[in-house]
Amino acid sequence: MTNLEALEWRYATKKFDAEKIVPEEKVTILKKSFNLTPTSYGLQPAKLVVVKDQQTKEALYEHSAKQQQVLTASHILIFCIETEIDDFFIEENFKRIKEIRETPDDILAPFRDFLLKDFRKKSRLEKEDWATKQVYLAIGNMLTVCAAEKIDACPMEGFNTKKFDEVLQLKNKGLKSKLILPIGYRAEDDIFADFKKVRRPLDDVIVDFNN
Ligand SMILES: Cc1cc2nc3c(=O)[nH]c(=O)nc-3n(C[C@H](O)[C@H](O)[C@H](O)COP(=O)(O)O)c2cc1C
């Protein structure tokens, strides 16, 4: 499949074949894709929670307006943001850079000091908004990887984040859920699979500035 064929093939899957499980090696590809997603300043203020047991899926289904894709998916990926983006969090990032690239302290110091100062000025809400943008980027990246790997998926905002946080005990982990991506293989009777894509005309959404 070309990239465009993969993007045409994918759709927001409303019902998965509950018998078909995404193999572990494919799930690993998705986990690595999450981690390879670029983030602002490279700070990675996010974690991906992976749910595959049916009991937890059933609990989450109750808090996602009973949307079938949550119940029938092979796995549910929950995109979470870190709630504590503080000095320690930023320092850890620079420790990692130093370790992996062996970059000397004096080279790293100006950028590290800039980030420490910049983030100390941000309110909790500003940091949350910033981190949330990063998970939106990650889900976009993973939707494309899912399509390339022929894994079906449904990006979703339609769930109760507070209830998800409770079920998955995210507060203890310093996390908040923002988006979910049930993944699996489309059910034969998912009528949405055959629907034509509805998009604005290309001319309408692309502005070729120099023409
Ligand atoms: C951020 C985001 C949130 C979405 N939330 C839901 C949702 O809660 N439930 C759902 O069935 N579809 C949801 N969708 C799917 C969109 O409705 C769908 O992607 C869009 O209509 C385009 O259709 P396509 O993905 O099949 O091409 C969401 C999509 C995005 C990008």
The ligand as a MOL file (V3000), in Angstrom:
LIG
                    3D

  0  0  0     0  0            999 V3000
M  V30 BEGIN CTAB
M  V30 COUNTS 31 33 0 0 0
M  V30 BEGIN ATOM
M  V30 1 C -9.7490 13.9630 18.1440 0
M  V30 2 C -10.8070 13.0510 17.6080 0
M  V30 3 C -11.8280 12.6140 18.4310 0
M  V30 4 C -12.8050 11.7350 17.9630 0
M  V30 5 N -13.7360 11.2080 18.8280 0
M  V30 6 C -14.5770 10.2340 18.3910 0
M  V30 7 C -15.4420 9.5580 19.2840 0
M  V30 8 O -15.4930 9.8140 20.4880 0
M  V30 9 N -16.2290 8.5740 18.7870 0
M  V30 10 C -16.2030 8.2290 17.4590 0
M  V30 11 O -16.9370 7.3240 17.0630 0
M  V30 12 N -15.3830 8.8430 16.5890 0
M  V30 13 C -14.5640 9.8240 17.0110 0
M  V30 14 N -13.6890 10.4270 16.1320 0
M  V30 15 C -13.6730 9.9900 14.7260 0
M  V30 16 C -14.0990 11.0650 13.7320 0
M  V30 17 O -15.4780 11.2610 13.7800 0
M  V30 18 C -13.6310 10.6300 12.3390 0
M  V30 19 O -12.2290 10.4900 12.3680 0
M  V30 20 C -14.0140 11.6220 11.2520 0
M  V30 21 O -15.4010 11.6710 11.1090 0
M  V30 22 C -13.3870 11.2880 9.9100 0
M  V30 23 O -13.7130 9.9910 9.4990 0
M  V30 24 P -12.6130 8.8620 9.1820 0
M  V30 25 O -11.6660 8.8370 10.3680 0
M  V30 26 O -13.4060 7.5930 9.1000 0
M  V30 27 O -11.9200 9.2100 7.9220 0
M  V30 28 C -12.7560 11.3290 16.6050 0
M  V30 29 C -11.7150 11.7950 15.7680 0
M  V30 30 C -10.7520 12.6270 16.2690 0
M  V30 31 C -9.6250 13.0590 15.3500 0
M  V30 END ATOM
M  V30 BEGIN BOND
M  V30 1 1 1 2
M  V30 2 1 2 3
M  V30 3 2 2 30
M  V30 4 2 3 4
M  V30 5 1 4 5
M  V30 6 1 4 28
M  V30 7 2 5 6
M  V30 8 1 6 7
M  V30 9 1 6 13
M  V30 10 2 7 8
M  V30 11 1 7 9
M  V30 12 1 9 10
M  V30 13 2 10 11
M  V30 14 1 10 12
M  V30 15 2 12 13
M  V30 16 1 13 14
M  V30 17 1 14 15
M  V30 18 1 14 28
M  V30 19 1 15 16
M  V30 20 1 16 17
M  V30 21 1 16 18
M  V30 22 1 18 19
M  V30 23 1 18 20
M  V30 24 1 20 21
M  V30 25 1 20 22
M  V30 26 1 22 23
M  V30 27 1 23 24
M  V30 28 2 24 25
M  V30 29 1 24 26
M  V30 30 1 24 27
M  V30 31 2 28 29
M  V30 32 1 29 30
M  V30 33 1 30 31
M  V30 END BOND
M  V30 END CTAB
M  END
